[in-house]
Amino acid sequence: MFGNILHFLINIVFSLFGIALIVRAWMYAIRLHPFNPYAQAVFRVTNWLVQPIRKVIPGSKFLDWPCLVAAWLTALVLWLLLLFILTPGLPVAGGFAGAALASIPTVLKWAVNLVLWLTLIQVILSWVNPMAPIMPVLQTLTAPLLDPIRRILPTPGGLDFAPLVLLIIAQVLIMLLEGFSYQFAYQMPLHMSAG
């Protein structure tokens, strides 16, 4: 029982930080104004890890590589901790290789999870408080994903089904990526230690 609680707490802390890094990379890609108060909050939380990496790895035009590398490192540490807690007798080399591979779908899962939550919050706010101060930020973040769906989907009676479609796609992707993460993390180390 203690192991499950520890697993849950570690997963929550690392996932929230990883999602903050994904938000930062996303804001960079869509060119969200850096002086936006929400952007400033994300910068304050993530600067301690991103800034040192930025000195070594530069960003490109649309991809903030330091943020993405920081997110991968966060996922790697998460998986190493989880493997250590759940399988303490695992060889270090096998555990590291599995965790390094599992970190890639984990970062992608965080990104898709972010899409899911931003879309859900935007939908709820559009019903409850469409003039909320955060709405323009949410619309800016989700527009690159919702607009292509809106172009394809019909809007009967003016109803916008794009958020629903995006939520379904996001949920399916999360399930797939979670499966890949666990497969990489737990099966690869076992094969390596057997060899």
N, C-alpha and C positions, 0 to 999 in steps of 0.2 A: 504494500500500500504506500509506504514512504517513497519507494522508487517511482511509482506512478505520479505522485504529487510533485516530486522533484523533476521528473520528465516534463510534466505539464508546465511548471513554472519556468524552467529553462527554455522550453519551446516558445512560450509566450514572450519572454523578454527578448530573445534573439530574433523572433519573427517580427516583433514591433520595430526593432532597430533596423532589421533588413528591409522592411517595408518603407521606413523613413528614407533609407538610401535609394530605394527604387523611386520614391516620390521625387527625390532630388534629381535623379537622372532623367525622369520624365519631364520635370519642369525645365531642365536644360534643353531637352529635345524640342519642346514646344515653345521655348523662349518666353516662359512666364517671367514677368518683371521681377527681378531679384529683390526689390524693395517692398514687395508685397509682404504684409505681416505674417502670412502663413508660410511663405518661402523663408522668411527670416527665422522663424521658429525651427524649420527643418534644418537650415544651415547651422544653427546653434547646437542642435542635437548631434549632427553628423560631422562637423568640422574636424573634431579631434582625430578621426580616422581618415577622412577624405584628403585633408590638406597634406599630410606627409606622403600619401600615395601620389598626389598631384605633382609633387616635386620630381617623381620618377617616371610616371606615366601621364602624358598629356591627354587632354580630351580632343576629340575630333569635331567636325562641324556639327553633327547631330547627336553623337554619342558621347556621354560623359564617362569615359573609360575608368577614371579613378573611382567614381561612384559604383560602377558595375563590379570592378575588382574588389572594392570594399564590401559589397553585398555578397560576393562569392566567398570572401574570407570569413565573413560573419556566418554564412551557412556552413562553411568548413569547420569552424570552431564549434558550432552547434552540433554537427554530426559527430565530431570527435568526442565531445562531452557525452552525447547520448549513447554512443557505442561503448564508451568507458563505463557508463552507469549500467547499461543493460547487458553487456558482454565483457566483464572485466578481464577474462582470460585471453582475449583476442590479441594476436600478435600485432605490434605497432605498425609494421609495413602494410599488412593486409588491411588493417583498419583505416590507415591514412589513404590508401588508394581508393577504397570503397567510399570513404567520406568525401574525397575530392571529386569523384564522379557524381555522387548523390547531391552535392552542393549545386550543380548546374540546374537540374530540374527543380530543386528547392527554391532557387532564386526566381526561376520562371513561375513557380507556384505563387510566390509572394507577389509577383507582378500581376498575375491573373486575379489573385485575391484582392489586391488593391483595386483593380478594375471593377470587380464585383461590388465591393463596399462603396466606392465612389458613385457607381451607377445607382445603387440602392438608396444611398443618402440623397442623391439628386432627385430621384423619383419621389421619395417621401417628402422632401422639402418643397417640390413643385406642387404637391397637394396641400401641404400644411402652411408653408410660408415661402411662396415663390420669390419674395423680395428680400430673403435672407442675405446678409452681406457675403456669405461664402458661395452663394449660387454662381456668380460670374466665374469664380475660380474652378468650381466643379464643372461648369459647362465648357470652360477652356480645356480642362484636362480630359474630359470624356468625348468631346466633339470629334477628334480624329478617329475614334472607334465607332461612334454612333452614326456619324454622317454617311459613311459607306452603306451601312445597313438601311438607313432611311431612304437612300437612293434606290435600293432594290425592293424594299417592302412597300406594299400599298398602304395607304392610311385611310381606311374606311371610316367615314364620319369624323375625320380629323383626329382619330385616335392614333397615338404614336406607340407602335409595338416594338420599336428598335431597342429600348432598354430591356424589355422582357427577353428578346432574342439574345441580346448580349449577356444577360444574366444566365440564361440556359447554357450558352456556349462556354462562359467562364466556369460554371459549375462542372461541366463535363471535363474541361481542361484541367481543373484542379484535381479531380479524381484520377485522371491519367497521370499527371505529373507526380502526384503523391505515390502512386504505385511504382513509377520509375525510380523515385528517390529511395524507397525502401528496398527495391530490388537491387539497386547499385550498392547501397550501404551494407546490406546484410548478406547477399549472396556472393559478391565478389571477394570479401575477406575470407569467407569459408572456403572458396575454391583455392585461393592463394595459400591459405594455411594448410590445406590438404596436400598441395603440391610441394 
